[in-house]
Amino acid sequence: MKDLDRILEKLYNKLGNNFLTKNFETGPFEFRVNVRKGKYDNDLKDYIVEVYSIPDMPDQFKYKGGPRDLMSGVHISIIKREFRNYINLVDPTFGGFGKTVGINFMNVK
């Protein structure tokens, strides 16, 4: 899984930062990734992608531009879903056959 760590790290630093800076009022992050098999009782997924960031991720992001009523914050769960989709770019079968994959941002403030 070390290869997947390295590849996802590059994708998150490139595509993830592009998505974040294009859509939200934020600067880029430096991401480090660790993919592990779920093995603890509190792991609800078969695989866990642990994403560490510098600086810490906020629990909400504010949209860029647009009308005032559309500028409310977006919850970190939307960002998790976007980052989970990048896994399919690397390996469309990863997490397949009934396996589930979770994204955990490890340092959210």
PLY file of the C-alpha trace (Angstrom):
ply
format ascii 1.0
element vertex 109
property float x
property float y
property float z
element edge 108
property int vertex1
property int vertex2
end_header
0.00 0.00 0.00
3.03 2.28 0.16
2.74 2.89 -3.59
-0.88 3.94 -3.10
0.21 6.28 -0.28
2.70 7.98 -2.56
0.35 8.23 -5.55
-2.58 9.59 -3.51
-0.25 12.07 -1.84
0.71 13.44 -5.26
-2.93 13.55 -6.41
-4.09 15.31 -3.26
-1.26 17.83 -3.44
-2.04 18.55 -7.10
-5.74 17.90 -7.83
-6.95 18.28 -4.25
-5.25 21.65 -3.83
-6.51 22.74 -7.25
-10.08 21.85 -6.22
-9.75 23.60 -2.86
-8.12 26.82 -4.05
-10.38 27.12 -7.10
-13.64 26.73 -5.18
-12.97 27.95 -1.65
-11.30 30.81 0.18
-8.17 28.93 1.18
-4.54 28.57 0.28
-2.89 25.30 -0.72
-2.09 22.55 1.77
0.80 20.14 2.01
-0.71 16.66 2.27
0.85 13.46 3.61
-1.08 10.21 3.15
-1.16 6.85 4.92
-3.47 4.10 3.61
-4.16 1.28 6.03
-6.48 -1.66 6.34
-9.27 -1.09 8.87
-8.43 -3.18 11.91
-9.72 -1.34 14.96
-13.20 -1.61 16.46
-13.93 2.05 15.66
-12.90 1.61 11.99
-16.18 1.51 10.09
-14.48 1.00 6.71
-12.34 -1.79 5.26
-9.62 0.66 4.22
-8.78 4.01 5.81
-6.95 6.80 3.97
-5.41 9.01 6.65
-4.68 12.48 5.29
-2.38 14.75 7.27
-2.11 18.39 6.23
-0.06 21.50 6.84
-1.76 23.74 7.79
-4.57 21.96 9.67
-7.78 21.50 7.69
-10.74 23.63 8.81
-13.98 21.78 9.50
-15.72 24.11 7.02
-14.63 25.96 3.91
-16.14 29.21 2.62
-17.05 29.31 -1.09
-15.29 31.82 -3.34
-17.30 34.54 -5.03
-20.93 34.27 -6.05
-24.02 35.76 -4.47
-24.01 36.21 -0.71
-26.68 33.53 -0.12
-24.47 30.96 -1.88
-21.36 31.81 0.12
-22.17 29.79 3.24
-19.62 27.19 4.28
-19.25 23.68 2.96
-18.65 20.93 5.52
-15.46 18.85 5.48
-17.56 15.80 4.47
-17.90 17.30 0.97
-14.10 17.56 0.76
-13.79 13.95 1.94
-16.11 12.80 -0.84
-14.06 14.68 -3.45
-10.81 13.19 -2.14
-12.35 9.69 -2.06
-13.19 10.05 -5.77
-9.48 10.51 -6.58
-8.86 6.92 -5.51
-10.80 5.78 -8.60
-8.28 7.61 -10.79
-5.53 5.41 -9.37
-7.35 2.09 -9.11
-11.06 1.82 -9.99
-11.21 -1.60 -8.28
-9.68 -0.46 -4.98
-12.27 -0.97 -2.29
-14.36 -3.02 -4.74
-16.16 -6.31 -4.12
-18.09 -4.92 -1.15
-15.05 -3.28 0.43
-15.43 0.26 1.73
-12.91 3.10 1.82
-12.97 5.98 4.29
-11.09 9.29 4.20
-9.96 10.72 7.53
-8.44 14.17 7.72
-6.25 13.66 10.75
-5.72 17.25 11.87
-8.99 19.16 11.49
-9.41 22.28 13.57
0 1
1 2
2 3
3 4
4 5
5 6
6 7
7 8
8 9
9 10
10 11
11 12
12 13
13 14
14 15
15 16
16 17
17 18
18 19
19 20
20 21
21 22
22 23
23 24
24 25
25 26
26 27
27 28
28 29
29 30
30 31
31 32
32 33
33 34
34 35
35 36
36 37
37 38
38 39
39 40
40 41
41 42
42 43
43 44
44 45
45 46
46 47
47 48
48 49
49 50
50 51
51 52
52 53
53 54
54 55
55 56
56 57
57 58
58 59
59 60
60 61
61 62
62 63
63 64
64 65
65 66
66 67
67 68
68 69
69 70
70 71
71 72
72 73
73 74
74 75
75 76
76 77
77 78
78 79
79 80
80 81
81 82
82 83
83 84
84 85
85 86
86 87
87 88
88 89
89 90
90 91
91 92
92 93
93 94
94 95
95 96
96 97
97 98
98 99
99 100
100 101
101 102
102 103
103 104
104 105
105 106
106 107
107 108
